[in-house]
Amino acid sequence: MYASRERLARQLAEAVAEALRIDLAYQERALLVVSGGSTPVPFFQALANIELPWERVDVTLADERWVDEAAEDSNARLVREHLLTGAAEAANFVSLTTADATPEQGVSVVASRVERLTWPASVVILGMGGDGHTASLFPDSRELGLALSTDDSVVAVRTPSQPQARITLSAARLHQARRHILHLNGEDKRAVLATAMAGDDVRKLPIRAFLACPLAIYWAP
Ligand SMILES: O=C(O)[C@H](O)[C@@H](O)[C@H](O)[C@H](O)COP(=O)(O)O
């Protein structure tokens, strides 16, 4: 981990906290949509320690693996361990899974949960994989076309390159935010982002669906 990644995470936490503060000055509740993966951990830890009226903040995920919340690779677990601690413990976390065996069975319950939240979100923070995916909009997802085009909030996703079934907020739902942020580290991801910016085939590099949001980019080497 580079020191600058830690600094970036702290700056990002300050920016997100400020956005929540601004929105909470004139809304009863505010919504923060975060991503999983390894990149956000220092950001979560920095944000967790910032004083805010967290009891008026809802936190949900851009996407989730269809696994038990106790599983190593559960994004909910990541958020509970690193964000919902300290001051942020008072936030209300809304998970994207149910006890159903498959995301296809749970998708409508998750959709109604998501739709009850305060939209537009204050901030949607996206990550990006080396294949240009964001949330669970993978280039090889069978449901990519659906997730990019549907008005539904949530889509169950099967992706040959990924070991688990997943559930993702749709592109339309992820677009419903006052601010969009892309948080990424490393030269390899910067190169993927540069390629994404130089073209327009969203199915090849799904991050392209968010480049015109506008998207604030938080990058460290
Ligand atoms: O993993 C997830 O839960 C998210 O679906 C995914 O979109 C993530 O943001 C990117 O894959 C980046 O992941 P890293 O931060 O681990 O590189």
The ligand as a Tripos MOL2 file, in Angstrom:
@<TRIPOS>MOLECULE
LIG
   17    16     1     0     0
SMALL
NO_CHARGES

@<TRIPOS>ATOM
      1 O1        -15.5780   -6.3620   -6.1020 O.co2     1 LIG1
      2 C1        -16.6500   -5.7920   -5.9580 C.2       1 LIG1
      3 O2        -17.4220   -6.0300   -5.0580 O.co2     1 LIG1
      4 C2        -17.1320   -4.8030   -6.9520 C.3       1 LIG1
      5 O3        -17.9710   -5.5560   -7.6580 O.3       1 LIG1
      6 C3        -16.1740   -4.3410   -8.0150 C.3       1 LIG1
      7 O4        -16.8480   -3.5510   -8.9710 O.3       1 LIG1
      8 C4        -14.9520   -3.6420   -7.5210 C.3       1 LIG1
      9 O5        -15.2280   -2.3150   -7.2200 O.3       1 LIG1
     10 C5        -13.8580   -3.7460   -8.5790 C.3       1 LIG1
     11 O6        -13.7120   -5.0930   -8.9370 O.3       1 LIG1
     12 C6        -12.5380   -3.2730   -8.0330 C.3       1 LIG1
     13 O7        -12.1010   -4.1700   -7.0560 O.3       1 LIG1
     14 P1        -10.7600   -3.9760   -6.2730 P.3       1 LIG1
     15 O8        -10.9270   -2.7380   -5.4610 O.co2     1 LIG1
     16 O9        -10.6400   -5.1910   -5.3960 O.co2     1 LIG1
     17 O10        -9.6700   -3.8670   -7.2810 O.co2     1 LIG1
@<TRIPOS>BOND
     1     1     2 2
     2     2     3 1
     3     2     4 1
     4     4     5 1
     5     4     6 1
     6     6     7 1
     7     6     8 1
     8     8     9 1
     9     8    10 1
    10    10    11 1
    11    10    12 1
    12    12    13 1
    13    13    14 1
    14    14    15 2
    15    14    16 1
    16    14    17 1
@<TRIPOS>SUBSTRUCTURE
     1 LIG1         1 GROUP 0 **** ****
